[in-house]
Amino acid sequence: MTTEKTAIITGASSGIGEATAKELAARGYSVLLAARREERLKELKEEIEAAGGKADYQVTDVTSADEMKALADRAIEKYGKIDILVNNAGLMPLSFMNKLKVDEWDRMVDVNIKGVLYGIAAVLPIMEKQKFGHILNVSSVAGHTISKGSAVYSGTKFAVRAISEGLRMEIDPSHEIRVTIVSPGAVATELTNTITDDDVLNAFKEGGQMELLNAQDIANAIAYAVEQPAHVDVNEILIRPRQQP
């Protein structure tokens, strides 16, 4: 078993997941990268290793409980333990409900909710056996407030917060297992690329300009949470651009 801390990061092929992988690797963590885009995972692994870090990857679809379990098994096989899971994979195809984009609703439920649940299911038995670990679930400001076009997306992110808080309350207090909700505001990532509703896109254009967060801002917040002493449990981090309402 490695003495170095280990972290599994889903949605690691871009955005917050990529930045978090680089940040934790730079801090000495061995990172196991998970996403569907193998080419990008391979590039990120090589980039981290070139910078002196330790990384591996496994192509994973978070909507498959079996693939998430296989990811956790891979971590145990390679490292002997799992210190951290960052449940980061998510989709944000915002739309007005009367557009009836049911396929997009289904996909958000599958990735944003089931993906988080499958991640928890994959690592929780291991962490309970170890009696230590840290699960970080990425929610959103949309998990605190609802806006036009965000009804279903917000529903999935409210669910992430509810699931996370319920899990935190159920943890055996004798175990050093922590649960953190990370709720980013507007971040310059690929998330908006999945929006197909022109009315939502036009509303973005009319909403004025503000300086967005970048993925590194969220990676810094995640690093803060995981680097706290074992008796400190950072339950939630809500982080948004200064100009975001």
ROFI-693348 format. One record per residue (C-alpha): x, y, z; residue in one letter. Coordinates in steps of 0.05 Angstrom, whole numbers, always signed. Layout:
<atom east="X" north="Y" up="Z" r="A"/>
...
//
This chain:
<atom east="+0" north="+0" up="+0" r="M"/>
<atom east="+27" north="+68" up="-20" r="T"/>
<atom east="+39" north="+119" up="+35" r="T"/>
<atom east="+22" north="+175" up="-13" r="E"/>
<atom east="-49" north="+201" up="-15" r="K"/>
<atom east="-91" north="+178" up="-73" r="T"/>
<atom east="-149" north="+212" up="-109" r="A"/>
<atom east="-200" north="+188" up="-160" r="I"/>
<atom east="-227" north="+245" up="-202" r="I"/>
<atom east="-286" north="+237" up="-249" r="T"/>
<atom east="-298" north="+284" up="-307" r="G"/>
<atom east="-223" north="+292" up="-309" r="A"/>
<atom east="-216" north="+304" up="-384" r="S"/>
<atom east="-230" north="+379" up="-380" r="S"/>
<atom east="-250" north="+437" up="-337" r="G"/>
<atom east="-255" north="+430" up="-262" r="I"/>
<atom east="-235" north="+357" up="-263" r="G"/>
<atom east="-172" north="+370" up="-304" r="E"/>
<atom east="-151" north="+429" up="-261" r="A"/>
<atom east="-164" north="+390" up="-197" r="T"/>
<atom east="-122" north="+331" up="-222" r="A"/>
<atom east="-64" north="+377" up="-237" r="K"/>
<atom east="-70" north="+413" up="-171" r="E"/>
<atom east="-73" north="+350" up="-128" r="L"/>
<atom east="-17" north="+318" up="-168" r="A"/>
<atom east="+26" north="+380" up="-157" r="A"/>
<atom east="+13" north="+371" up="-82" r="R"/>
<atom east="+39" north="+300" up="-83" r="G"/>
<atom east="-25" north="+260" up="-93" r="Y"/>
<atom east="-27" north="+200" up="-139" r="S"/>
<atom east="-87" north="+214" up="-183" r="V"/>
<atom east="-131" north="+165" up="-221" r="L"/>
<atom east="-165" north="+202" up="-278" r="L"/>
<atom east="-234" north="+180" up="-302" r="A"/>
<atom east="-275" north="+204" up="-361" r="A"/>
<atom east="-299" north="+178" up="-428" r="R"/>
<atom east="-249" north="+213" up="-473" r="R"/>
<atom east="-188" north="+167" up="-472" r="E"/>
<atom east="-145" north="+211" up="-516" r="E"/>
<atom east="-153" north="+270" up="-469" r="R"/>
<atom east="-141" north="+227" up="-408" r="L"/>
<atom east="-77" north="+201" up="-438" r="K"/>
<atom east="-53" north="+272" up="-454" r="E"/>
<atom east="-69" north="+295" up="-383" r="L"/>
<atom east="-32" north="+235" up="-353" r="K"/>
<atom east="+29" north="+251" up="-394" r="E"/>
<atom east="+24" north="+325" up="-376" r="E"/>
<atom east="+21" north="+310" up="-302" r="I"/>
<atom east="+79" north="+261" up="-306" r="E"/>
<atom east="+121" north="+311" up="-345" r="A"/>
<atom east="+111" north="+360" up="-288" r="A"/>
<atom east="+136" north="+308" up="-238" r="G"/>
<atom east="+69" north="+282" up="-214" r="G"/>
<atom east="+39" north="+213" up="-212" r="K"/>
<atom east="-23" north="+196" up="-252" r="A"/>
<atom east="-60" north="+139" up="-285" r="D"/>
<atom east="-127" north="+136" up="-320" r="Y"/>
<atom east="-186" north="+91" up="-335" r="Q"/>
<atom east="-239" north="+105" up="-387" r="V"/>
<atom east="-303" north="+107" up="-346" r="T"/>
<atom east="-376" north="+123" up="-358" r="D"/>
<atom east="-403" north="+148" up="-291" r="V"/>
<atom east="-473" north="+126" up="-311" r="T"/>
<atom east="-451" north="+54" up="-304" r="S"/>
<atom east="-448" north="+27" up="-233" r="A"/>
<atom east="-404" north="-30" up="-258" r="D"/>
<atom east="-354" north="+17" up="-290" r="E"/>
<atom east="-351" north="+60" up="-227" r="M"/>
<atom east="-338" north="-2" up="-185" r="K"/>
<atom east="-284" north="-23" up="-234" r="A"/>
<atom east="-253" north="+45" up="-226" r="L"/>
<atom east="-250" north="+38" up="-150" r="A"/>
<atom east="-223" north="-33" up="-158" r="D"/>
<atom east="-168" north="-6" up="-203" r="R"/>
<atom east="-149" north="+45" up="-150" r="A"/>
<atom east="-144" north="-9" up="-97" r="I"/>
<atom east="-104" north="-54" up="-143" r="E"/>
<atom east="-55" north="+2" up="-160" r="K"/>
<atom east="-51" north="+41" up="-94" r="Y"/>
<atom east="-80" north="-5" up="-41" r="G"/>
<atom east="-127" north="+49" up="-15" r="K"/>
<atom east="-172" north="+107" up="-35" r="I"/>
<atom east="-162" north="+172" up="+2" r="D"/>
<atom east="-205" north="+218" up="-40" r="I"/>
<atom east="-261" north="+213" up="-91" r="L"/>
<atom east="-279" north="+277" up="-129" r="V"/>
<atom east="-348" north="+264" up="-160" r="N"/>
<atom east="-341" north="+318" up="-212" r="N"/>
<atom east="-372" north="+292" up="-277" r="A"/>
<atom east="-433" north="+332" up="-296" r="G"/>
<atom east="-476" north="+360" up="-352" r="L"/>
<atom east="-513" north="+426" up="-358" r="M"/>
<atom east="-559" north="+428" up="-419" r="P"/>
<atom east="-604" north="+483" up="-393" r="L"/>
<atom east="-671" north="+491" up="-426" r="S"/>
<atom east="-741" north="+518" up="-414" r="F"/>
<atom east="-786" north="+462" up="-392" r="M"/>
<atom east="-837" north="+474" up="-447" r="N"/>
<atom east="-784" north="+454" up="-498" r="K"/>
<atom east="-794" north="+383" up="-472" r="L"/>
<atom east="-722" north="+363" up="-480" r="K"/>
<atom east="-735" north="+298" up="-444" r="V"/>
<atom east="-672" north="+264" up="-470" r="D"/>
<atom east="-631" north="+319" up="-439" r="E"/>
<atom east="-669" north="+313" up="-374" r="W"/>
<atom east="-655" north="+239" up="-372" r="D"/>
<atom east="-581" north="+249" up="-387" r="R"/>
<atom east="-574" north="+300" up="-331" r="M"/>
<atom east="-608" north="+253" up="-281" r="V"/>
<atom east="-562" north="+197" up="-304" r="D"/>
<atom east="-497" north="+235" up="-300" r="V"/>
<atom east="-510" north="+288" up="-246" r="N"/>
<atom east="-548" north="+245" up="-196" r="I"/>
<atom east="-536" north="+171" up="-213" r="K"/>
<atom east="-463" north="+185" up="-229" r="G"/>
<atom east="-453" north="+214" up="-159" r="V"/>
<atom east="-491" north="+156" up="-127" r="L"/>
<atom east="-450" north="+104" up="-165" r="Y"/>
<atom east="-386" north="+138" up="-144" r="G"/>
<atom east="-408" north="+136" up="-71" r="I"/>
<atom east="-429" north="+63" up="-78" r="A"/>
<atom east="-361" north="+45" up="-108" r="A"/>
<atom east="-317" north="+76" up="-54" r="V"/>
<atom east="-359" north="+78" up="+10" r="L"/>
<atom east="-349" north="+4" up="+28" r="P"/>
<atom east="-275" north="+12" up="+17" r="I"/>
<atom east="-271" north="+75" up="+59" r="M"/>
<atom east="-312" north="+43" up="+115" r="E"/>
<atom east="-264" north="-16" up="+115" r="K"/>
<atom east="-204" north="+32" up="+116" r="Q"/>
<atom east="-240" north="+77" up="+167" r="K"/>
<atom east="-216" north="+138" up="+129" r="F"/>
<atom east="-230" north="+175" up="+65" r="G"/>
<atom east="-259" north="+238" up="+35" r="H"/>
<atom east="-317" north="+243" up="-15" r="I"/>
<atom east="-325" north="+310" up="-51" r="L"/>
<atom east="-388" north="+318" up="-92" r="N"/>
<atom east="-392" north="+376" up="-141" r="V"/>
<atom east="-460" north="+410" up="-138" r="S"/>
<atom east="-471" north="+482" up="-162" r="S"/>
<atom east="-498" north="+550" up="-144" r="V"/>
<atom east="-557" north="+522" up="-183" r="A"/>
<atom east="-564" north="+473" up="-125" r="G"/>
<atom east="-581" north="+533" up="-81" r="H"/>
<atom east="-623" north="+576" up="-128" r="T"/>
<atom east="-666" north="+565" up="-189" r="I"/>
<atom east="-669" north="+609" up="-251" r="S"/>
<atom east="-708" north="+606" up="-315" r="K"/>
<atom east="-682" north="+548" up="-356" r="G"/>
<atom east="-648" north="+514" up="-297" r="S"/>
<atom east="-706" north="+475" up="-268" r="A"/>
<atom east="-682" north="+405" up="-284" r="V"/>
<atom east="-608" north="+421" up="-276" r="Y"/>
<atom east="-621" north="+454" up="-209" r="S"/>
<atom east="-662" north="+394" up="-189" r="G"/>
<atom east="-603" north="+349" up="-201" r="T"/>
<atom east="-556" north="+394" up="-163" r="K"/>
<atom east="-604" north="+402" up="-104" r="F"/>
<atom east="-605" north="+326" up="-103" r="A"/>
<atom east="-528" north="+324" up="-100" r="V"/>
<atom east="-530" north="+369" up="-39" r="R"/>
<atom east="-584" north="+327" up="-5" r="A"/>
<atom east="-548" north="+262" up="-19" r="I"/>
<atom east="-483" north="+290" up="+6" r="S"/>
<atom east="-511" north="+318" up="+71" r="E"/>
<atom east="-549" north="+253" up="+84" r="G"/>
<atom east="-485" north="+213" up="+74" r="L"/>
<atom east="-446" north="+259" up="+120" r="R"/>
<atom east="-498" north="+249" up="+175" r="M"/>
<atom east="-495" north="+173" up="+167" r="E"/>
<atom east="-419" north="+166" up="+172" r="I"/>
<atom east="-396" north="+127" up="+233" r="D"/>
<atom east="-365" north="+182" up="+277" r="P"/>
<atom east="-308" north="+135" up="+296" r="S"/>
<atom east="-286" north="+135" up="+223" r="H"/>
<atom east="-244" north="+190" up="+192" r="E"/>
<atom east="-290" north="+196" up="+131" r="I"/>
<atom east="-308" north="+265" up="+108" r="R"/>
<atom east="-360" north="+291" up="+59" r="V"/>
<atom east="-355" north="+358" up="+23" r="T"/>
<atom east="-403" north="+392" up="-24" r="I"/>
<atom east="-370" north="+439" up="-74" r="V"/>
<atom east="-419" north="+488" up="-105" r="S"/>
<atom east="-387" north="+530" up="-161" r="P"/>
<atom east="-420" north="+590" up="-193" r="G"/>
<atom east="-407" north="+610" up="-265" r="A"/>
<atom east="-342" north="+578" up="-288" r="V"/>
<atom east="-309" north="+583" up="-356" r="A"/>
<atom east="-313" north="+509" up="-376" r="T"/>
<atom east="-344" north="+466" up="-430" r="E"/>
<atom east="-410" north="+458" up="-391" r="L"/>
<atom east="-447" north="+510" up="-433" r="T"/>
<atom east="-429" north="+473" up="-497" r="N"/>
<atom east="-485" north="+423" up="-483" r="T"/>
<atom east="-540" north="+477" up="-485" r="I"/>
<atom east="-585" north="+469" up="-545" r="T"/>
<atom east="-642" north="+517" up="-525" r="D"/>
<atom east="-632" north="+582" up="-565" r="D"/>
<atom east="-675" north="+620" up="-515" r="D"/>
<atom east="-627" north="+602" up="-458" r="V"/>
<atom east="-566" north="+619" up="-501" r="L"/>
<atom east="-597" north="+687" up="-519" r="N"/>
<atom east="-611" north="+700" up="-446" r="A"/>
<atom east="-538" north="+689" up="-431" r="F"/>
<atom east="-518" north="+740" up="-484" r="K"/>
<atom east="-567" north="+791" up="-456" r="E"/>
<atom east="-546" north="+779" up="-384" r="G"/>
<atom east="-486" north="+826" up="-387" r="G"/>
<atom east="-413" north="+813" up="-377" r="Q"/>
<atom east="-378" north="+789" up="-314" r="M"/>
<atom east="-311" north="+758" up="-299" r="E"/>
<atom east="-323" north="+684" up="-294" r="L"/>
<atom east="-287" north="+638" up="-247" r="L"/>
<atom east="-236" north="+592" up="-279" r="N"/>
<atom east="-228" north="+518" up="-265" r="A"/>
<atom east="-166" north="+531" up="-224" r="Q"/>
<atom east="-207" north="+572" up="-174" r="D"/>
<atom east="-249" north="+511" up="-160" r="I"/>
<atom east="-188" north="+465" up="-158" r="A"/>
<atom east="-158" north="+511" up="-105" r="N"/>
<atom east="-222" north="+505" up="-63" r="A"/>
<atom east="-221" north="+429" up="-69" r="I"/>
<atom east="-148" north="+427" up="-48" r="A"/>
<atom east="-165" north="+470" up="+12" r="Y"/>
<atom east="-219" north="+421" up="+35" r="A"/>
<atom east="-177" north="+359" up="+27" r="V"/>
<atom east="-116" north="+388" up="+61" r="E"/>
<atom east="-150" north="+404" up="+127" r="Q"/>
<atom east="-131" north="+363" up="+189" r="P"/>
<atom east="-170" north="+298" up="+198" r="A"/>
<atom east="-215" north="+328" up="+253" r="H"/>
<atom east="-237" north="+385" up="+207" r="V"/>
<atom east="-296" north="+370" up="+160" r="D"/>
<atom east="-308" north="+424" up="+109" r="V"/>
<atom east="-382" north="+409" up="+95" r="N"/>
<atom east="-394" north="+457" up="+37" r="E"/>
<atom east="-358" north="+508" up="-5" r="I"/>
<atom east="-402" north="+557" up="-44" r="L"/>
<atom east="-358" north="+596" up="-92" r="I"/>
<atom east="-381" north="+644" up="-146" r="R"/>
<atom east="-356" north="+704" up="-186" r="P"/>
<atom east="-359" north="+768" up="-146" r="R"/>
<atom east="-408" north="+798" up="-195" r="Q"/>
<atom east="-455" north="+738" up="-197" r="Q"/>
<atom east="-521" north="+751" up="-161" r="P"/>
//
